[in-house]
Amino acid sequence: MKIDILTLFPNMFENVFNESIIKRAIEKDKVTINIHNFRDYSKDPHNKVDDTPYGGGNGMVLTCQPIFDCVESLKNEDSKVILLTPDGKKYNQSLAYDLSKEKHLILICGHYEGFDERIRTICDIEISIGDYILTGGELASMVITDSIVRLLPGVIEENSHLNDSFNNNLLDYPTYTKPRVYKGMEVPNVLLSGDHKKIAEYRYNESLKKTQNLRPDLLEK
């Protein structure tokens, strides 16, 4: 997979993709991640990428030309262009799985008071990572990239993400490790029984219970 991220703040990404699972995925050639400063594509004499909004209002609005030109320089027949915006479809695990099957993703990070409405016309999908406002799309692009890369074949063990929270609309079951007893708190006996059928039943029931208590809205789905 190839991921291209358009941003005005490329330095924000320096450490994020050079650690842990994403770093290993890059080293194993499972993914290529490129960061593009779309200010470099500006044709303005002062490399401006924003301007005041027509009709008045606060703040500055990202202009079409730099983003259009940057996307057009990267796009091919396999590309899926994603605009990160509070207006977009709410991101979830199901969408992460769908995007992990794509060959090429282009993520556009908005900033300032917003972007020229015409930028939507070059995007295939708009995504929001939640009902709150960030200063820009950079953090959202990191979240989406991280959630997708871990799903790519060969990045982590398949069973690790098949049992993740939100698969089948259930939160993950509780897990334990050594020691068996810590400060009077014991590991449930069923996990020590060696009976895999009973363990599976226990974990499923715990997932149901946890989801009912913490996220009952998921069960409605």
N, C-alpha and C positions, 0 to 999 in steps of 0.2 A: 504494500500500500504506500501511496505517496500523499502527504498532507502539506498543503501550502497555507500559511497563515498571513493575512494582510493586517498590518498594524502600524500605528505611528510611534509605538514604543517597543522596539525590538529587544532592548536590554532587559525587559521584564521576563524574557523567556530563557535567559542565559543559563540559569541554574536548574530550572524546573525540568528540562528535558535532558539533563546530564546526570541524573540520579536514578537509582533503583530500576524498576522494571522497564521504563521507557528507554533508559540508556542501554540496557541489555538488548532490547528489541531492535534498537538502531544498530548496535554492534553486530547483531545476528542477521542484519539485512531484512528484517521483517517489516520495517517501516522506514521511510525517509521523510524527515520533517524539515521544511524550509520556512524561514521567517522573512517576510518582505516588508520593507518600509515603503508604503505607497506614496510617501512624500517624494521619493526618488522619481516618481512618474509624473510629477506635477510639471505643467508647461508654463506656470506662472513665473515671472522673472525672480520672484522672491520665494519660490517653492511653496506658495500657499496652497492649502488643501481645504480651506473652509472659507465661509463668507456669511454675511448677515442674512437673515431670512426675509424673503419677500413677505410683505404684509406687516412687518415689524415683529417684535418679540425679543425675549432675552436670549443671550448666548449666540453661538456660531453653529453653522450647519455644514457638514462635510459636502464638498462639491462632487459632481459626477466624474469629471474628466480623469483625475488620478486613479480612482478606483476602477472605472471602466477599462482604462488602458492596462492597468496591472492585471486584472482578471483576464482580459483578452490575450495578454502575453503568456499566460499560464494554462489557459483552458484548452482541453482537447476533447475528443469524443467520449472519453471515459470519465470526464470530470463531473462532479456534483458540487455546485456552488451554494454555500450556506451563509446566510446573513444572521448574525447574532444580535437579537433585538428583543426587548421586553414584549413586543407584539407577537412574537413567534409561538410556534407549537411548543408546549411544555415538554422538556426533555425527560426521558425515562429509559429504563433498561431495555425495553423492547426496541426503541428507536436506536439505542446504542448498538444492538445486535444488527439491525438493518444497515446502519452506516458502516459497520465493520466488514461488510461484504462488498463495499465499493472499492474500486481501484484507486480513485483519486478524489480527494476532498480539498476544496478551497474554502477557507473560513475567513469571513470578513468581520473584523472587529470595529464596531462603531465607536464614536467618542463625541465629546462635547454635547451639544443639545440634541444631536441627532444627525440624520443624513438626508440628502436630497431624495425625495420620494421615488425618483426615476431609477435610483440604484436598485430598487426591488426588482426591476424588470430583468436584470441579469442573474437573478438568484433562483435556484431550484426549490429551496426550502428556507423558511425562517424559523429559528429556534430560540427559545428562552429557557434558561436553566432554573427559573423560579420567579415567583411573583414578588420581586424586589428589584431595586435599581442599583446597578454598579456604576462606577465612574467611566467604564468602558468595557468593550467586549473581550479584553485580553484574558481576564480570569475565566470567563465563560469558555473561551477557546481552549484553555488549559484543561478545564474540567472535561470537556467533550473529548479532547485528544487522549487524555489519560484513560477515560472509560472505554474508548474504542480500541486503543492499542492493546490493552490487556486481553481483549477478546480475539485477537488475531491468532490463527493457528501457530502453535509452536512457541508462543510468548510465555504463557503459563500453562500448567496442566489443565486439561479441559474440565475435569471434575471440580477444579477450584472455582471456576465461574459458573458451572452448571448448578452449583449449590448456593450461589450468591443470593442475598436478599433481593426481592422483587421479581425473581423468576417465579412463574406461576402465581404472581400477586401475593406472595408470602414473604415475610421477613425471615431472615436466616435463623436457624435453631441455635441455642446456646452451646458453646464448646468449652472444654476443660483440658488442662494438661497437668503434669506433675507439679507439686506433690498431691497425693490423693486427699489429704486433709490439710487445710491451711486456716489457722486461727479459728478452728472449730467448724469451718465450712467444708463439707464433704462432697466429693464427686458423686453424682447419682449412681447407684449400684448397677443399673441396667447397662451403663456404659462400660462396666468392668466385667460384664457377664460373658462376653464373647458370642452372644446370640445376635447375629446380624439382623435377623427379622425383627426381633424385639427392639433393637437399637434404632432401626429405620422407623418403626412405628412411634417410638418415643420422640425421635427428632421431628417427625411430621406433626405429631400432636403438640409439641412445644412450639413449633413454627406457627401453628394455628392459634395457640393461646397467646403468643407474643404479638401476633398481628391483630388479634381481637382487642388486646389491651392498648396497643400503641398506635395502630393504623387500621382501625375498623373499616375505613373507606376503601382499603384495598380489597377486602372480602366482598364488597358490593360489586366488584368488577367480575 
